[in-house]
Amino acid sequence: MTYRDWRENTFVFKFKDAIGYQSFSPENRDLDRGTVEEGDPLAVVACRAAGEEVSTSFRVYSFVAAWDDQQILRIVATGVDHERATKP
């Protein structure tokens, strides 16, 4: 997933072992913050749908909209790497 900060720098999130996501029109929305949640019911649903054993190693990474405090993108994965994007 790529995003651009307020200084127009582009960054990339690379999610490890992603098995599910929930999306509510996140494209071109301003973000306030991200959260990491353990034990979220979405992780249980994603594990079962993917045929994985329900495990505490899966977390829900959520991105929260700036203006209405709503979680607009949630990704179920075991981890995430974050890096600055390279220019083409």
PDB file of N, CA, C and O in Angstrom:
ATOM      1  N   MET A   1       0.845  -1.151   0.000  1.00  0.00           N
ATOM      2  CA  MET A   1       0.000   0.000   0.000  1.00  0.00           C
ATOM      3  C   MET A   1       0.899   1.224   0.000  1.00  0.00           C
ATOM      4  O   MET A   1       1.876   1.265   0.748  1.00  0.00           O
ATOM      5  N   THR A   2       0.594   2.218  -0.817  1.00  0.00           N
ATOM      6  CA  THR A   2       1.376   3.454  -0.828  1.00  0.00           C
ATOM      7  C   THR A   2       0.550   4.595  -0.249  1.00  0.00           C
ATOM      8  O   THR A   2      -0.678   4.603  -0.336  1.00  0.00           O
ATOM      9  N   TYR A   3       1.245   5.548   0.337  1.00  0.00           N
ATOM     10  CA  TYR A   3       0.580   6.765   0.800  1.00  0.00           C
ATOM     11  C   TYR A   3       1.542   7.930   0.679  1.00  0.00           C
ATOM     12  O   TYR A   3       2.758   7.753   0.617  1.00  0.00           O
ATOM     13  N   ARG A   4       0.974   9.117   0.648  1.00  0.00           N
ATOM     14  CA  ARG A   4       1.758  10.343   0.528  1.00  0.00           C
ATOM     15  C   ARG A   4       1.497  11.194   1.767  1.00  0.00           C
ATOM     16  O   ARG A   4       0.349  11.404   2.157  1.00  0.00           O
ATOM     17  N   ASP A   5       2.577  11.684   2.382  1.00  0.00           N
ATOM     18  CA  ASP A   5       2.419  12.509   3.577  1.00  0.00           C
ATOM     19  C   ASP A   5       2.173  13.971   3.200  1.00  0.00           C
ATOM     20  O   ASP A   5       2.111  14.318   2.021  1.00  0.00           O
ATOM     21  N   TRP A   6       2.035  14.810   4.209  1.00  0.00           N
ATOM     22  CA  TRP A   6       1.701  16.214   3.980  1.00  0.00           C
ATOM     23  C   TRP A   6       2.813  16.977   3.279  1.00  0.00           C
ATOM     24  O   TRP A   6       2.586  18.077   2.775  1.00  0.00           O
ATOM     25  N   ARG A   7       4.018  16.403   3.239  1.00  0.00           N
ATOM     26  CA  ARG A   7       5.140  17.032   2.525  1.00  0.00           C
ATOM     27  C   ARG A   7       5.297  16.465   1.109  1.00  0.00           C
ATOM     28  O   ARG A   7       6.279  16.750   0.424  1.00  0.00           O
ATOM     29  N   GLU A   8       4.321  15.663   0.683  1.00  0.00           N
ATOM     30  CA  GLU A   8       4.317  15.030  -0.641  1.00  0.00           C
ATOM     31  C   GLU A   8       5.368  13.923  -0.781  1.00  0.00           C
ATOM     32  O   GLU A   8       5.699  13.535  -1.902  1.00  0.00           O
ATOM     33  N   ASN A   9       5.900  13.408   0.338  1.00  0.00           N
ATOM     34  CA  ASN A   9       6.789  12.245   0.303  1.00  0.00           C
ATOM     35  C   ASN A   9       5.929  10.987   0.203  1.00  0.00           C
ATOM     36  O   ASN A   9       4.893  10.888   0.861  1.00  0.00           O
ATOM     37  N   THR A  10       6.350  10.036  -0.609  1.00  0.00           N
ATOM     38  CA  THR A  10       5.593   8.803  -0.789  1.00  0.00           C
ATOM     39  C   THR A  10       6.266   7.667  -0.022  1.00  0.00           C
ATOM     40  O   THR A  10       7.485   7.502  -0.061  1.00  0.00           O
ATOM     41  N   PHE A  11       5.441   6.891   0.675  1.00  0.00           N
ATOM     42  CA  PHE A  11       5.901   5.765   1.476  1.00  0.00           C
ATOM     43  C   PHE A  11       5.127   4.510   1.097  1.00  0.00           C
ATOM     44  O   PHE A  11       4.056   4.579   0.494  1.00  0.00           O
ATOM     45  N   VAL A  12       5.688   3.366   1.461  1.00  0.00           N
ATOM     46  CA  VAL A  12       5.067   2.082   1.151  1.00  0.00           C
ATOM     47  C   VAL A  12       4.945   1.252   2.428  1.00  0.00           C
ATOM     48  O   VAL A  12       5.899   1.135   3.197  1.00  0.00           O
ATOM     49  N   PHE A  13       3.772   0.684   2.642  1.00  0.00           N
ATOM     50  CA  PHE A  13       3.562  -0.333   3.665  1.00  0.00           C
ATOM     51  C   PHE A  13       3.521  -1.672   2.948  1.00  0.00           C
ATOM     52  O   PHE A  13       2.785  -1.833   1.974  1.00  0.00           O
ATOM     53  N   LYS A  14       4.305  -2.635   3.422  1.00  0.00           N
ATOM     54  CA  LYS A  14       4.277  -4.000   2.879  1.00  0.00           C
ATOM     55  C   LYS A  14       3.820  -4.922   4.005  1.00  0.00           C
ATOM     56  O   LYS A  14       4.537  -5.134   4.983  1.00  0.00           O
ATOM     57  N   PHE A  15       2.622  -5.463   3.851  1.00  0.00           N
ATOM     58  CA  PHE A  15       2.035  -6.303   4.890  1.00  0.00           C
ATOM     59  C   PHE A  15       2.470  -7.752   4.714  1.00  0.00           C
ATOM     60  O   PHE A  15       2.463  -8.288   3.606  1.00  0.00           O
ATOM     61  N   LYS A  16       2.851  -8.377   5.831  1.00  0.00           N
ATOM     62  CA  LYS A  16       3.327  -9.767   5.821  1.00  0.00           C
ATOM     63  C   LYS A  16       2.156 -10.721   6.063  1.00  0.00           C
ATOM     64  O   LYS A  16       1.358 -10.529   6.980  1.00  0.00           O
ATOM     65  N   ASP A  17       2.075 -11.741   5.227  1.00  0.00           N
ATOM     66  CA  ASP A  17       1.058 -12.787   5.386  1.00  0.00           C
ATOM     67  C   ASP A  17      -0.359 -12.215   5.478  1.00  0.00           C
ATOM     68  O   ASP A  17      -1.163 -12.687   6.281  1.00  0.00           O
ATOM     69  N   ALA A  18      -0.668 -11.210   4.670  1.00  0.00           N
ATOM     70  CA  ALA A  18      -2.008 -10.610   4.684  1.00  0.00           C
ATOM     71  C   ALA A  18      -3.037 -11.645   4.237  1.00  0.00           C
ATOM     72  O   ALA A  18      -2.868 -12.294   3.205  1.00  0.00           O
ATOM     73  N   ILE A  19      -4.107 -11.795   5.022  1.00  0.00           N
ATOM     74  CA  ILE A  19      -5.142 -12.777   4.687  1.00  0.00           C
ATOM     75  C   ILE A  19      -6.524 -12.151   4.532  1.00  0.00           C
ATOM     76  O   ILE A  19      -7.482 -12.852   4.210  1.00  0.00           O
ATOM     77  N   GLY A  20      -6.641 -10.860   4.753  1.00  0.00           N
ATOM     78  CA  GLY A  20      -7.942 -10.226   4.579  1.00  0.00           C
ATOM     79  C   GLY A  20      -7.862  -8.730   4.800  1.00  0.00           C
ATOM     80  O   GLY A  20      -6.901  -8.209   5.365  1.00  0.00           O
ATOM     81  N   TYR A  21      -8.895  -8.059   4.341  1.00  0.00           N
ATOM     82  CA  TYR A  21      -8.985  -6.618   4.554  1.00  0.00           C
ATOM     83  C   TYR A  21     -10.439  -6.183   4.523  1.00  0.00           C
ATOM     84  O   TYR A  21     -11.316  -6.906   4.050  1.00  0.00           O
ATOM     85  N   GLN A  22     -10.672  -4.983   5.038  1.00  0.00           N
ATOM     86  CA  GLN A  22     -11.984  -4.353   5.021  1.00  0.00           C
ATOM     87  C   GLN A  22     -11.747  -2.920   4.582  1.00  0.00           C
ATOM     88  O   GLN A  22     -10.900  -2.226   5.144  1.00  0.00           O
ATOM     89  N   SER A  23     -12.492  -2.474   3.580  1.00  0.00           N
ATOM     90  CA  SER A  23     -12.226  -1.172   2.973  1.00  0.00           C
ATOM     91  C   SER A  23     -13.511  -0.362   2.855  1.00  0.00           C
ATOM     92  O   SER A  23     -14.552  -0.887   2.461  1.00  0.00           O
ATOM     93  N   PHE A  24     -13.426   0.925   3.201  1.00  0.00           N
ATOM     94  CA  PHE A  24     -14.554   1.841   3.104  1.00  0.00           C
ATOM     95  C   PHE A  24     -14.120   3.097   2.361  1.00  0.00           C
ATOM     96  O   PHE A  24     -13.954   4.152   2.973  1.00  0.00           O
ATOM     97  N   SER A  25     -13.935   2.994   1.051  1.00  0.00           N
ATOM     98  CA  SER A  25     -13.552   4.108   0.170  1.00  0.00           C
ATOM     99  C   SER A  25     -12.347   4.891   0.696  1.00  0.00           C
ATOM    100  O   SER A  25     -12.462   6.093   0.938  1.00  0.00           O
ATOM    101  N   PRO A  26     -11.187   4.236   0.881  1.00  0.00           N
ATOM    102  CA  PRO A  26     -10.029   4.934   1.436  1.00  0.00           C
ATOM    103  C   PRO A  26      -9.232   5.766   0.431  1.00  0.00           C
ATOM    104  O   PRO A  26      -8.370   6.549   0.832  1.00  0.00           O
ATOM    105  N   GLU A  27      -9.503   5.611  -0.857  1.00  0.00           N
ATOM    106  CA  GLU A  27      -8.696   6.289  -1.868  1.00  0.00           C
ATOM    107  C   GLU A  27      -8.802   7.811  -1.731  1.00  0.00           C
ATOM    108  O   GLU A  27      -9.892   8.370  -1.610  1.00  0.00           O
ATOM    109  N   ASN A  28      -7.644   8.455  -1.754  1.00  0.00           N
ATOM    110  CA  ASN A  28      -7.531   9.919  -1.711  1.00  0.00           C
ATOM    111  C   ASN A  28      -8.164  10.551  -0.474  1.00  0.00           C
ATOM    112  O   ASN A  28      -8.611  11.697  -0.527  1.00  0.00           O
ATOM    113  N   ARG A  29      -8.204   9.827   0.622  1.00  0.00           N
ATOM    114  CA  ARG A  29      -8.725  10.363   1.885  1.00  0.00           C
ATOM    115  C   ARG A  29      -7.553  10.775   2.764  1.00  0.00           C
ATOM    116  O   ARG A  29      -6.496  10.144   2.735  1.00  0.00           O
ATOM    117  N   ASP A  30      -7.742  11.828   3.540  1.00  0.00           N
ATOM    118  CA  ASP A  30      -6.736  12.259   4.503  1.00  0.00           C
ATOM    119  C   ASP A  30      -6.786  11.338   5.720  1.00  0.00           C
ATOM    120  O   ASP A  30      -7.856  11.034   6.246  1.00  0.00           O
ATOM    121  N   LEU A  31      -5.598  10.900   6.154  1.00  0.00           N
ATOM    122  CA  LEU A  31      -5.515  10.022   7.318  1.00  0.00           C
ATOM    123  C   LEU A  31      -5.052  10.792   8.544  1.00  0.00           C
ATOM    124  O   LEU A  31      -4.237  11.710   8.450  1.00  0.00           O
ATOM    125  N   ASP A  32      -5.582  10.404   9.683  1.00  0.00           N
ATOM    126  CA  ASP A  32      -5.165  10.992  10.949  1.00  0.00           C
ATOM    127  C   ASP A  32      -4.105  10.132  11.621  1.00  0.00           C
ATOM    128  O   ASP A  32      -3.114  10.642  12.145  1.00  0.00           O
ATOM    129  N   ARG A  33      -4.330   8.809  11.600  1.00  0.00           N
ATOM    130  CA  ARG A  33      -3.418   7.914  12.310  1.00  0.00           C
ATOM    131  C   ARG A  33      -3.679   6.474  11.879  1.00  0.00           C
ATOM    132  O   ARG A  33      -4.637   6.169  11.168  1.00  0.00           O
ATOM    133  N   GLY A  34      -2.791   5.612  12.338  1.00  0.00           N
ATOM    134  CA  GLY A  34      -2.966   4.179  12.155  1.00  0.00           C
ATOM    135  C   GLY A  34      -2.989   3.516  13.515  1.00  0.00           C
ATOM    136  O   GLY A  34      -2.440   4.046  14.480  1.00  0.00           O
ATOM    137  N   THR A  35      -3.621   2.362  13.592  1.00  0.00           N
ATOM    138  CA  THR A  35      -3.659   1.602  14.835  1.00  0.00           C
ATOM    139  C   THR A  35      -3.324   0.142  14.544  1.00  0.00           C
ATOM    140  O   THR A  35      -3.463  -0.327  13.414  1.00  0.00           O
ATOM    141  N   VAL A  36      -2.886  -0.560  15.571  1.00  0.00           N
ATOM    142  CA  VAL A  36      -2.643  -1.999  15.488  1.00  0.00           C
ATOM    143  C   VAL A  36      -3.437  -2.637  16.619  1.00  0.00           C
ATOM    144  O   VAL A  36      -3.301  -2.262  17.783  1.00  0.00           O
ATOM    145  N   GLU A  37      -4.267  -3.609  16.255  1.00  0.00           N
ATOM    146  CA  GLU A  37      -5.140  -4.227  17.244  1.00  0.00           C
ATOM    147  C   GLU A  37      -4.924  -5.734  17.274  1.00  0.00           C
ATOM    148  O   GLU A  37      -4.827  -6.379  16.230  1.00  0.00           O
ATOM    149  N   GLU A  38      -4.850  -6.282  18.468  1.00  0.00           N
ATOM    150  CA  GLU A  38      -4.774  -7.733  18.659  1.00  0.00           C
ATOM    151  C   GLU A  38      -6.122  -8.210  19.176  1.00  0.00           C
ATOM    152  O   GLU A  38      -6.800  -7.496  19.915  1.00  0.00           O
ATOM    153  N   GLY A  39      -6.507  -9.416  18.785  1.00  0.00           N
ATOM    154  CA  GLY A  39      -7.762  -9.975  19.282  1.00  0.00           C
ATOM    155  C   GLY A  39      -8.995  -9.366  18.647  1.00  0.00           C
ATOM    156  O   GLY A  39     -10.094  -9.521  19.179  1.00  0.00           O
ATOM    157  N   ASP A  40      -8.848  -8.683  17.536  1.00  0.00           N
ATOM    158  CA  ASP A  40      -9.988  -8.071  16.848  1.00  0.00           C
ATOM    159  C   ASP A  40     -10.815  -9.161  16.159  1.00  0.00           C
ATOM    160  O   ASP A  40     -10.240 -10.073  15.567  1.00  0.00           O
ATOM    161  N   PRO A  41     -12.136  -9.091  16.221  1.00  0.00           N
ATOM    162  CA  PRO A  41     -12.979 -10.092  15.562  1.00  0.00           C
ATOM    163  C   PRO A  41     -12.721 -10.220  14.056  1.00  0.00           C
ATOM    164  O   PRO A  41     -12.925 -11.296  13.494  1.00  0.00           O
ATOM    165  N   LEU A  42     -12.283  -9.158  13.401  1.00  0.00           N
ATOM    166  CA  LEU A  42     -11.987  -9.241  11.968  1.00  0.00           C
ATOM    167  C   LEU A  42     -10.869 -10.245  11.700  1.00  0.00           C
ATOM    168  O   LEU A  42     -10.897 -10.935  10.681  1.00  0.00           O
ATOM    169  N   ALA A  43      -9.894 -10.339  12.590  1.00  0.00           N
ATOM    170  CA  ALA A  43      -8.801 -11.299  12.423  1.00  0.00           C
ATOM    171  C   ALA A  43      -9.330 -12.730  12.495  1.00  0.00           C
ATOM    172  O   ALA A  43      -8.877 -13.594  11.744  1.00  0.00           O
ATOM    173  N   VAL A  44     -10.270 -12.986  13.379  1.00  0.00           N
ATOM    174  CA  VAL A  44     -10.867 -14.321  13.497  1.00  0.00           C
ATOM    175  C   VAL A  44     -11.616 -14.669  12.218  1.00  0.00           C
ATOM    176  O   VAL A  44     -11.462 -15.771  11.692  1.00  0.00           O
ATOM    177  N   VAL A  45     -12.423 -13.746  11.714  1.00  0.00           N
ATOM    178  CA  VAL A  45     -13.178 -13.969  10.475  1.00  0.00           C
ATOM    179  C   VAL A  45     -12.227 -14.230   9.314  1.00  0.00           C
ATOM    180  O   VAL A  45     -12.452 -15.148   8.526  1.00  0.00           O
ATOM    181  N   ALA A  46     -11.170 -13.436   9.201  1.00  0.00           N
ATOM    182  CA  ALA A  46     -10.209 -13.593   8.100  1.00  0.00           C
ATOM    183  C   ALA A  46      -9.476 -14.929   8.196  1.00  0.00           C
ATOM    184  O   ALA A  46      -9.280 -15.599   7.182  1.00  0.00           O
ATOM    185  N   CYS A  47      -9.071 -15.323   9.397  1.00  0.00           N
ATOM    186  CA  CYS A  47      -8.391 -16.616   9.572  1.00  0.00           C
ATOM    187  C   CYS A  47      -9.289 -17.758   9.133  1.00  0.00           C
ATOM    188  O   CYS A  47      -8.854 -18.649   8.403  1.00  0.00           O
ATOM    189  N   ARG A  48     -10.521 -17.737   9.567  1.00  0.00           N
ATOM    190  CA  ARG A  48     -11.447 -18.816   9.201  1.00  0.00           C
ATOM    191  C   ARG A  48     -11.708 -18.832   7.700  1.00  0.00           C
ATOM    192  O   ARG A  48     -11.730 -19.903   7.093  1.00  0.00           O
ATOM    193  N   ALA A  49     -11.905 -17.674   7.095  1.00  0.00           N
ATOM    194  CA  ALA A  49     -12.171 -17.596   5.654  1.00  0.00           C
ATOM    195  C   ALA A  49     -10.981 -18.081   4.835  1.00  0.00           C
ATOM    196  O   ALA A  49     -11.155 -18.662   3.763  1.00  0.00           O
ATOM    197  N   ALA A  50      -9.774 -17.842   5.339  1.00  0.00           N
ATOM    198  CA  ALA A  50      -8.558 -18.245   4.622  1.00  0.00           C
ATOM    199  C   ALA A  50      -8.141 -19.682   4.938  1.00  0.00           C
ATOM    200  O   ALA A  50      -7.159 -20.183   4.389  1.00  0.00           O
ATOM    201  N   GLY A  51      -8.892 -20.345   5.825  1.00  0.00           N
ATOM    202  CA  GLY A  51      -8.536 -21.711   6.199  1.00  0.00           C
ATOM    203  C   GLY A  51      -7.344 -21.781   7.128  1.00  0.00           C
ATOM    204  O   GLY A  51      -6.713 -22.829   7.261  1.00  0.00           O
ATOM    205  N   GLU A  52      -7.034 -20.659   7.775  1.00  0.00           N
ATOM    206  CA  GLU A  52      -5.916 -20.606   8.722  1.00  0.00           C
ATOM    207  C   GLU A  52      -6.429 -20.904  10.129  1.00  0.00           C
ATOM    208  O   GLU A  52      -7.589 -20.652  10.454  1.00  0.00           O
ATOM    209  N   GLU A  53      -5.541 -21.442  10.947  1.00  0.00           N
ATOM    210  CA  GLU A  53      -5.871 -21.608  12.356  1.00  0.00           C
ATOM    211  C   GLU A  53      -5.966 -20.215  12.977  1.00  0.00           C
ATOM    212  O   GLU A  53      -5.127 -19.352  12.715  1.00  0.00           O
ATOM    213  N   VAL A  54      -6.991 -20.005  13.797  1.00  0.00           N
ATOM    214  CA  VAL A  54      -7.122 -18.709  14.466  1.00  0.00           C
ATOM    215  C   VAL A  54      -5.914 -18.542  15.375  1.00  0.00           C
ATOM    216  O   VAL A  54      -5.663 -19.372  16.249  1.00  0.00           O
ATOM    217  N   SER A  55      -5.171 -17.464  15.163  1.00  0.00           N
ATOM    218  CA  SER A  55      -3.888 -17.291  15.834  1.00  0.00           C
ATOM    219  C   SER A  55      -3.717 -15.855  16.302  1.00  0.00           C
ATOM    220  O   SER A  55      -4.182 -14.914  15.660  1.00  0.00           O
ATOM    221  N   THR A  56      -3.042 -15.709  17.433  1.00  0.00           N
ATOM    222  CA  THR A  56      -2.760 -14.364  17.935  1.00  0.00           C
ATOM    223  C   THR A  56      -1.649 -13.686  17.148  1.00  0.00           C
ATOM    224  O   THR A  56      -1.357 -12.513  17.381  1.00  0.00           O
ATOM    225  N   SER A  57      -1.022 -14.408  16.215  1.00  0.00           N
ATOM    226  CA  SER A  57       0.029 -13.775  15.411  1.00  0.00           C
ATOM    227  C   SER A  57      -0.554 -12.814  14.376  1.00  0.00           C
ATOM    228  O   SER A  57       0.162 -11.963  13.849  1.00  0.00           O
ATOM    229  N   PHE A  58      -1.853 -12.944  14.080  1.00  0.00           N
ATOM    230  CA  PHE A  58      -2.496 -12.018  13.145  1.00  0.00           C
ATOM    231  C   PHE A  58      -3.016 -10.799  13.895  1.00  0.00           C
ATOM    232  O   PHE A  58      -3.642 -10.919  14.949  1.00  0.00           O
ATOM    233  N   ARG A  59      -2.748  -9.641  13.340  1.00  0.00           N
ATOM    234  CA  ARG A  59      -3.196  -8.373  13.911  1.00  0.00           C
ATOM    235  C   ARG A  59      -4.006  -7.621  12.862  1.00  0.00           C
ATOM    236  O   ARG A  59      -3.925  -7.912  11.669  1.00  0.00           O
ATOM    237  N   VAL A  60      -4.780  -6.658  13.322  1.00  0.00           N
ATOM    238  CA  VAL A  60      -5.537  -5.812  12.405  1.00  0.00           C
ATOM    239  C   VAL A  60      -4.882  -4.438  12.392  1.00  0.00           C
ATOM    240  O   VAL A  60      -4.809  -3.757  13.415  1.00  0.00           O
ATOM    241  N   TYR A  61      -4.404  -4.043  11.210  1.00  0.00           N
ATOM    242  CA  TYR A  61      -3.783  -2.734  10.999  1.00  0.00           C
ATOM    243  C   TYR A  61      -4.850  -1.823  10.407  1.00  0.00           C
ATOM    244  O   TYR A  61      -5.341  -2.066   9.305  1.00  0.00           O
ATOM    245  N   SER A  62      -5.207  -0.777  11.141  1.00  0.00           N
ATOM    246  CA  SER A  62      -6.292   0.105  10.720  1.00  0.00           C
ATOM    247  C   SER A  62      -5.773   1.500  10.412  1.00  0.00           C
ATOM    248  O   SER A  62      -4.836   1.991  11.042  1.00  0.00           O
ATOM    249  N   PHE A  63      -6.405   2.123   9.431  1.00  0.00           N
ATOM    250  CA  PHE A  63      -6.095   3.495   9.052  1.00  0.00           C
ATOM    251  C   PHE A  63      -7.346   4.328   9.288  1.00  0.00           C
ATOM    252  O   PHE A  63      -8.429   3.995   8.807  1.00  0.00           O
ATOM    253  N   VAL A  64      -7.182   5.422  10.039  1.00  0.00           N
ATOM    254  CA  VAL A  64      -8.303   6.217  10.518  1.00  0.00           C
ATOM    255  C   VAL A  64      -8.356   7.546   9.769  1.00  0.00           C
ATOM    256  O   VAL A  64      -7.352   8.247   9.649  1.00  0.00           O
ATOM    257  N   ALA A  65      -9.549   7.880   9.266  1.00  0.00           N
ATOM    258  CA  ALA A  65      -9.755   9.117   8.508  1.00  0.00           C
ATOM    259  C   ALA A  65      -9.569  10.338   9.403  1.00  0.00           C
ATOM    260  O   ALA A  65      -9.889  10.315  10.591  1.00  0.00           O
ATOM    261  N   ALA A  66      -9.047  11.396   8.804  1.00  0.00           N
ATOM    262  CA  ALA A  66      -8.722  12.608   9.558  1.00  0.00           C
ATOM    263  C   ALA A  66      -9.949  13.372  10.039  1.00  0.00           C
ATOM    264  O   ALA A  66      -9.937  13.924  11.140  1.00  0.00           O
ATOM    265  N   TRP A  67     -10.984  13.413   9.252  1.00  0.00           N
ATOM    266  CA  TRP A  67     -12.070  14.341   9.560  1.00  0.00           C
ATOM    267  C   TRP A  67     -13.250  13.717  10.284  1.00  0.00           C
ATOM    268  O   TRP A  67     -14.025  14.436  10.915  1.00  0.00           O
ATOM    269  N   ASP A  68     -13.412  12.397  10.212  1.00  0.00           N
ATOM    270  CA  ASP A  68     -14.564  11.794  10.890  1.00  0.00           C
ATOM    271  C   ASP A  68     -14.190  10.656  11.842  1.00  0.00           C
ATOM    272  O   ASP A  68     -15.071  10.002  12.400  1.00  0.00           O
ATOM    273  N   ASP A  69     -12.892  10.418  12.031  1.00  0.00           N
ATOM    274  CA  ASP A  69     -12.391   9.434  12.994  1.00  0.00           C
ATOM    275  C   ASP A  69     -12.894   8.015  12.718  1.00  0.00           C
ATOM    276  O   ASP A  69     -13.041   7.219  13.645  1.00  0.00           O
ATOM    277  N   GLN A  70     -13.157   7.698  11.452  1.00  0.00           N
ATOM    278  CA  GLN A  70     -13.630   6.372  11.067  1.00  0.00           C
ATOM    279  C   GLN A  70     -12.480   5.521  10.540  1.00  0.00           C
ATOM    280  O   GLN A  70     -11.589   6.030   9.859  1.00  0.00           O
ATOM    281  N   GLN A  71     -12.498   4.241  10.850  1.00  0.00           N
ATOM    282  CA  GLN A  71     -11.521   3.310  10.295  1.00  0.00           C
ATOM    283  C   GLN A  71     -11.939   3.037   8.848  1.00  0.00           C
ATOM    284  O   GLN A  71     -12.968   2.408   8.601  1.00  0.00           O
ATOM    285  N   ILE A  72     -11.133   3.517   7.894  1.00  0.00           N
ATOM    286  CA  ILE A  72     -11.524   3.396   6.489  1.00  0.00           C
ATOM    287  C   ILE A  72     -10.812   2.260   5.763  1.00  0.00           C
ATOM    288  O   ILE A  72     -11.227   1.864   4.674  1.00  0.00           O
ATOM    289  N   LEU A  73      -9.751   1.738   6.354  1.00  0.00           N
ATOM    290  CA  LEU A  73      -9.060   0.586   5.784  1.00  0.00           C
ATOM    291  C   LEU A  73      -8.493  -0.239   6.926  1.00  0.00           C
ATOM    292  O   LEU A  73      -7.813   0.286   7.808  1.00  0.00           O
ATOM    293  N   ARG A  74      -8.782  -1.553   6.903  1.00  0.00           N
ATOM    294  CA  ARG A  74      -8.301  -2.469   7.938  1.00  0.00           C
ATOM    295  C   ARG A  74      -7.704  -3.676   7.236  1.00  0.00           C
ATOM    296  O   ARG A  74      -8.339  -4.267   6.363  1.00  0.00           O
ATOM    297  N   ILE A  75      -6.490  -4.045   7.613  1.00  0.00           N
ATOM    298  CA  ILE A  75      -5.779  -5.146   6.972  1.00  0.00           C
ATOM    299  C   ILE A  75      -5.371  -6.160   8.033  1.00  0.00           C
ATOM    300  O   ILE A  75      -4.808  -5.800   9.066  1.00  0.00           O
ATOM    301  N   VAL A  76      -5.662  -7.432   7.767  1.00  0.00           N
ATOM    302  CA  VAL A  76      -5.301  -8.510   8.687  1.00  0.00           C
ATOM    303  C   VAL A  76      -4.002  -9.134   8.188  1.00  0.00           C
ATOM    304  O   VAL A  76      -3.946  -9.668   7.080  1.00  0.00           O
ATOM    305  N   ALA A  77      -2.959  -9.063   9.012  1.00  0.00           N
ATOM    306  CA  ALA A  77      -1.638  -9.565   8.621  1.00  0.00           C
ATOM    307  C   ALA A  77      -0.833  -9.885   9.880  1.00  0.00           C
ATOM    308  O   ALA A  77      -1.224  -9.533  10.993  1.00  0.00           O
ATOM    309  N   THR A  78       0.302 -10.561   9.677  1.00  0.00           N
ATOM    310  CA  THR A  78       1.160 -10.892  10.820  1.00  0.00           C
ATOM    311  C   THR A  78       2.180  -9.805  11.117  1.00  0.00           C
ATOM    312  O   THR A  78       2.772  -9.798  12.197  1.00  0.00           O
ATOM    313  N   GLY A  79       2.397  -8.895  10.193  1.00  0.00           N
ATOM    314  CA  GLY A  79       3.363  -7.828  10.402  1.00  0.00           C
ATOM    315  C   GLY A  79       3.328  -6.847   9.248  1.00  0.00           C
ATOM    316  O   GLY A  79       2.581  -7.017   8.285  1.00  0.00           O
ATOM    317  N   VAL A  80       4.154  -5.817   9.366  1.00  0.00           N
ATOM    318  CA  VAL A  80       4.203  -4.800   8.320  1.00  0.00           C
ATOM    319  C   VAL A  80       5.593  -4.171   8.294  1.00  0.00           C
ATOM    320  O   VAL A  80       6.212  -3.951   9.335  1.00  0.00           O
ATOM    321  N   ASP A  81       6.066  -3.888   7.091  1.00  0.00           N
ATOM    322  CA  ASP A  81       7.290  -3.112   6.896  1.00  0.00           C
ATOM    323  C   ASP A  81       6.893  -1.774   6.301  1.00  0.00           C
ATOM    324  O   ASP A  81       5.923  -1.681   5.549  1.00  0.00           O
ATOM    325  N   HIS A  82       7.647  -0.741   6.642  1.00  0.00           N
ATOM    326  CA  HIS A  82       7.356   0.620   6.198  1.00  0.00           C
ATOM    327  C   HIS A  82       8.636   1.212   5.637  1.00  0.00           C
ATOM    328  O   HIS A  82       9.677   1.183   6.293  1.00  0.00           O
ATOM    329  N   GLU A  83       8.564   1.751   4.426  1.00  0.00           N
ATOM    330  CA  GLU A  83       9.758   2.346   3.829  1.00  0.00           C
ATOM    331  C   GLU A  83       9.373   3.472   2.883  1.00  0.00           C
ATOM    332  O   GLU A  83       8.245   3.552   2.396  1.00  0.00           O
ATOM    333  N   ARG A  84      10.336   4.325   2.644  1.00  0.00           N
ATOM    334  CA  ARG A  84      10.130   5.404   1.683  1.00  0.00           C
ATOM    335  C   ARG A  84      10.149   4.816   0.276  1.00  0.00           C
ATOM    336  O   ARG A  84      10.993   3.976  -0.035  1.00  0.00           O
ATOM    337  N   ALA A  85       9.232   5.251  -0.564  1.00  0.00           N
ATOM    338  CA  ALA A  85       9.155   4.739  -1.931  1.00  0.00           C
ATOM    339  C   ALA A  85      10.313   5.283  -2.756  1.00  0.00           C
ATOM    340  O   ALA A  85      10.740   6.424  -2.581  1.00  0.00           O
ATOM    341  N   THR A  86      10.805   4.453  -3.649  1.00  0.00           N
ATOM    342  CA  THR A  86      11.851   4.904  -4.560  1.00  0.00           C
ATOM    343  C   THR A  86      11.201   5.598  -5.739  1.00  0.00           C
ATOM    344  O   THR A  86      10.118   5.214  -6.182  1.00  0.00           O
ATOM    345  N   LYS A  87      11.862   6.611  -6.238  1.00  0.00           N
ATOM    346  CA  LYS A  87      11.316   7.350  -7.378  1.00  0.00           C
ATOM    347  C   LYS A  87      11.579   6.570  -8.657  1.00  0.00           C
ATOM    348  O   LYS A  87      12.650   5.985  -8.818  1.00  0.00           O
ATOM    349  N   PRO A  88      10.600   6.555  -9.578  1.00  0.00           N
ATOM    350  CA  PRO A  88      10.783   5.802 -10.833  1.00  0.00           C
ATOM    351  C   PRO A  88      11.863   6.379 -11.717  1.00  0.00           C
ATOM    352  O   PRO A  88      12.124   5.851 -12.798  1.00  0.00           O
TER     353      PRO A  88
END
